[in-house]
Amino acid sequence: MSKPYTDAGEIPVDEPQPVMTYHPVTVDAPGRPVPLQVKVSVPATGTDLPVILLSHGHGASNFLASMKGYAPLVEFWAAHGFAVIQPTHLDANELGLRDTDLPDAPLFWHDRASDMSHVLDHLGDIQDQVPGLAARGLDAGRVAAVGHSLGGMTVASLLGMQVQDPADRRAKNLSDPRIKAGVVIGAPGAGHDLADWARENYPILQHLDFSTMTGTGLVIAGDADLNPFFSERISYRSDAFTLSPGPGKTLLTFFGAEHIYGGVSGYDAGETSDENPERVATLRALVWAYLRSRLFAGDPAWQNAVDALGNAKQPLAEVESK
């Protein structure tokens, strides 16, 4: 007999509320090849809303790799009290810039981190463009960043990871202290054993240095997230935890999860090879709990979530901290 899917797995969360979404909001970004547009999703009520900046992946989909994707995550976090801001990065397939001769194409890894910091520079402008939001307010002192896949690399950069390409003379440090906590989901790992395909197509991935990633972060990996085009090593997606300094790092490993973690990039998305709504529900609830406790001192949400995960009859993931 079938049963309805849960909203948060077995993880305790507060009551959801309706969500309001407004897009596109255009952020002033002189010199950018195309305007910087973002999508803003907020709960129907509440003031001084904590903020999540969500960085999309680089995937092959036409629109999920943009502000139009990741609805299973965005709608949940907004329903549970966060203002979620999604920029469309320059590598979004819909922009058609991947095959150009623009600097850093096709990944635009440097611009991605700049986009996120630029959004924070203009948080007040974004707030003013969303009807009714200025009266409620965004809390610029409580900002987190979440990213999946290449978006995870973007968040890792904001937490201090550096690209040590000797041919790149730009400043290496793209960290942003306004990001109080980051969540890195399925990000590229260290490049010492990068596969030949990735070396040829994305050579920048050879130069990732996690030793400088000192920011507070939750790293999410799947124990089945293995792509031989990038690495033959199953631990590749957890390097942001293993190779970065502690304290303040947590690793959340999902059992049986492949690269889309059950369907985080979109509802019924064709790119999901491991369809599992309960895994998505659990992942988004755990991220919510982690960020609640990191942004609000004394909030027990994360400890409650870890206890619930451990007490489940069939836990979907395990937690490690340093």
C-alpha positions, 0 to 999 in steps of 0.5 A: 500500500502506498503512503504519502511522502513526508515533508522532512523525513523523521527530522523535527522541524517547525510548522511550515507556512505559505511561500511567496516567490518573486522573480526576476530581480535584477541586481546592478552589476556593471561590466557583467556580460549579462544582467545578474538576475535572482529569484527571491522566495520568502515565508508569508509572514515574519520579520528580520528573515535569515538569508540563504544564498543558493548557488545552482549546479553546472548540470546539463539541464536547460533550466534547472542550473539557474534560478529556476531550479532546486524547488524541492529545497527552496520551497521547504527552506522558505516555508520554514522561515528563511529568505532564499535568494537564487542567482543565475550564474554565467554558466547557466545553460539558458544564457548560452555563454558556456562555449564562448571565449569569455574568461573562465568559461565554461565554469565561470568559477570566479564569477560565481563567487563574485555573484554571491558576494555581489548579492550581499553587497546589494541585499538592501536593493533586492529587498526593496524590489520585492513588494512588501519585503522592505517592511519586513526586512532581511537580516544581513547578520544572519546569512548562509550559503548553500551550493550543489555540485559546482555550486558547492565549489562556489560555497567552498570558495566563500568559506576560504577554499582557494584555486591555486592555478599558477597561471591565474594572477587574480587574488586567490582569496574569495572568502566572504566573512558575511557568510556565517555558515555554508553547506557544500553538497556534492562539490568537486574535490581535490585535483591530484587524482582528477580523471583525464576527461575532467583535466581536459574539459575543466582544467581548473579543477586540478588546482583546488586547495581546501587547506585554507577553507576555515569557514564554518561548514556542513559538507554533504556527500553520497556514498554512491556519488561516483563519476569516473569522468571526474575521479575514480575515488568515492571519497572525492565528494567529501574532500571539502570536509576531509582536507579542510581544517577544523574545528567547525566542519561537519560531514553528512554522508547519505547512504545510497545517494548519487549526485542528485541526492534523490532529486534536489535539483527539481521535482521529477527531474530527468537528471535524477538517477537515484529518485528518492523523495524521502532522501530529499526530505531528510536532506533539506530538513537536516540543512534547515536544522544545521543553519538554524543552530549556526545562525541562532545561538542556542537553537537546538534544531541541529542536535535534535535533528542528529538525535532523530537521525540516529534513532531512526529504524533505518537511518538515511545518513550519518554525521561526523564532525571535527 
